[in-house]
Amino acid sequence: MDTSLVMTGLTNVLTLTNIAFVVGGTLLGLFVGTMPGLSATMALALLLPLTFTFDPATGLSMLASIYVGASYGGSIAAILLKTPGTPAAAATVLDGYPLSQQGQAGKALGISLFASFFGGLMSGAALLLAAPLLGSLVVEFGPVELFAIAVLGITIIGSLAQGSVINGLFSGALGLLISIIGMDLTTATPRMTFNNINLFSGVEFTIALIGLFSIPQALTLIENAHRDNKVASRITDRLVPRFAELKALMPNILRSGGIGIATGLIPGTGGDTASWFAYNEAKRFAKDKSRFGQGDIAGVAAPEAANNAVVGGALIPTIALGIPGSSSTAILLGALMVHGILPGPNLLTEHGDVTYTLIWAVMLSTVSLLIVGLLFTKASVSVTKIPDGFVACAIITLCIIGSFAINNRIFDVGLMLAFGLFGYWLKKADVSPAPMVIGLILGPVMENGFHQSMLIGNGSYGVFLESPIAVVLLGIALISVLQATPLFRWLRAPFKRRLKHG
């Protein structure tokens, strides 16, 4: 481990300015997560333009804290309203809401907060330990391996996206197609620009991000604006759990944190997958399984520890390979691109100070979450009373301002709205926009890697078979695509029957 880079990252984060942005970002993430229907991804996409004028350390610290804060904030609406504030908080509803109905809302929120804190610390520690090991590995990566990584990123995230595998791959392919708009990287020939000068520089990543994630959410809120308003349960008991309760829950929290880290390592999965996995394991290990679903604090601790542990786990493939582990980490990669830092294995070798700054920002955000959560959890209940229509109007206004501020062009506002309407259609068609975002990020990496590989191999595709690393990565990519085909399922059926009958 290069201790100088580790200390540089820590020094970058521990400035008064960055600490203030971490606390403010955690508070903002807490409130965003509390609002039913909003998500950490939407908040990150909306606020990404603000980081343009920031120092990279400040921008990354703020975005990381929003990510961490929103991951916990989703449990507040889940416990008090029986409405998950974020998709990852769906499992928390099962035992959190019954506890609030029994007059123990404070206890449920306190368990959720401390489980989130320990899960976040575990993931931060895993990220800090994994970074130097990954750094020694990625020095073996050249253009051939980078192309293979980009192909793997598209296929595996497309195949692991929620809903139809074909839909996920379709979304990723669309992202690749959009990424080639602009001037050809080799010949400087305009591609798919339709003679519009505004498209010669390509589609701004942030514009697409804001439109795809924020506008559809605002339109959905407008659709539901006339629904009956739910009344949140009141917090009348103590928020800080007793030491004996936390001690009894620690094996559950540690196990769930490990599940969250492992799940986060798999690109395309997220906090919702980890939360359900951890909840099921907590129930399986419980002595009295009948209490689950009736208000068992173990059923609150497990999904929340796993949910926050995913943050660090998802950042490991993001930092090591440039493959975002989730849509939220894709936006963090976008923040790096805003500051001229390209994603990929070179992130660890050429920008080690920035990498460790991000890692320490996650750790500091976790500590900030505990403090901010204890001080403002009760106050955040009032956020659930804000009408959906008002929230939607505020989101659309911020989208317009943010997209215009990037290049001071009205064209970008129109492009953002076009992406927003397209994202709304994708949502209705049950197609995830996350693979499309990954395609936008990995498209240039794939194109550069391909052109450079062709030069190395004198135009021969056999160059991709000369690297063992590339062969393994491309093999995994091929398997992830084949498993989506009817032929693969037909071939797998006899093996399932054999296993079933012993």
Order of alpha helices (4+ residues) and beta strands (2+ residues): alpha-alpha-alpha-alpha-alpha-alpha-alpha-alpha-beta-beta-alpha-alpha-alpha-alpha-alpha-alpha-alpha-alpha-alpha-alpha-alpha-alpha
